[in-house]
Amino acid sequence: MHYIMTVFWSVLLVSMLNYVVSSVQNVEFIFMDGIFMSIPVAILVLIIAAIIPDEPTAKAQH
């Protein structure tokens, strides 16, 4: 479920960004370009999530 939601939000957010940028630049909006750009973004997010540790850090003794 974690992977499905990551891909879903990646597609949604990158497509929205693609729409806004294409509107600002006054070019044609192509939905499939957003899909193709969202795949590397989802992979990058999953890699970053795997690198970051889940356990809390230890409190420093002063």
N, C-alpha and C positions, 0 to 999 in steps of 0.2 A: 504494500500500500504506500510505503514511503517513496518508492521509486515512481509509482504512478502519479502521485500528487506533485512530485518534483517536476516531472515532465509536463503535467497539466499547467502548473503555474508558470513554468518556463515558456511554454507556448503562448499562454495568455499575455504575459507581461512583454515578451519580445514582439509579439504581433501588435500589441498596443503601441509600443515604441516605434515599430515600423510604420504604423498608420500615422502617428503624429509627425514623424520626420518626413514622410512622403507628402503629407499635407503642407507642412511648412515650406518644403522645397518645391512644391507645386509639380510633383511627378506622380505617375500612376502608382496606386497602391496594389501590390501583388501579394496576396495572402500566403502563397507557397514560399516566398522569400522569408517570411517570418517563421514559418515552420522549419525551414532549412537552417536558419540562424539560431533557433532555439535548441536544437540538438546539442551543439557544442556547449551552449550555456548550461544546459542541464547536466552534462557530463562534468563540466568544471565545478558546478555546485556540489555534485556528489563526491568528487575528489576532495574538495575542500572540507566537506563534512566528515569524510573518512580520516583526514589528517588531524583535525582538531580533536583533542581529548575530551571525553565525556565526564570524567571525574573532576570534582572540585579541587582547587589548589589548596595546599596546606597553609595554615596561618603561620606567619613568621613570628618567632619569639623575639621580643625586644628586651 
